[in-house]
């Protein structure tokens, strides 16, 4: 004859069942997998960004001639590297101004190695995405545990993941805006 368990006994027995299929012995594996996936995502984003910013015909001087005067450019010649504002472009030379005194510099086309245009907003967004994903994943992995405590398992996992993602996004956006790593190459010497 089967015994009927009291309601108190049923609650006790059910509370002793594991609440998750992930045991505490698998946490190092989970943390390693999380870091590996974050690293893989970071490398994929960088490779896509690097591939997307390369134009099809980088040695086309016509693209430089189509730039509007006053646009901020980075230029590298055989003698110097300079951040300046475009003033004028002819078939053989490029003139730009820089500094508080608006000093004019003239570069011969044959001495220019490359010309790039910065995209601080795009760099900040990419940095925010990478930083948010990384810090959010780390927050998730750090706060994941399956120990029963007063508040239940994984009590702070959601808030810590959100705060980590927010903090990482702010840090990543700052780094992206300061470094401006997603510049577009307008001209590269053949």
Secondary structure, DSSP 8 states (H G I E B T S, - for coil): ------HHHHHHHHHTS-S-S--GGGHHHHHHHHHHHHHHHHHHHHHHHHHHTB-S-TT-HHHHHTS-TT-EEEEEESS-EEEEEEEEE-SSEEEEEETTTTEEEEEEGGGEEEEEE--HHHHHHHHHHHHHHHHHHHHHHHH------TT-TTTTHHHHHHHHHHHHHHHHHHHHHHH----EEEEE--
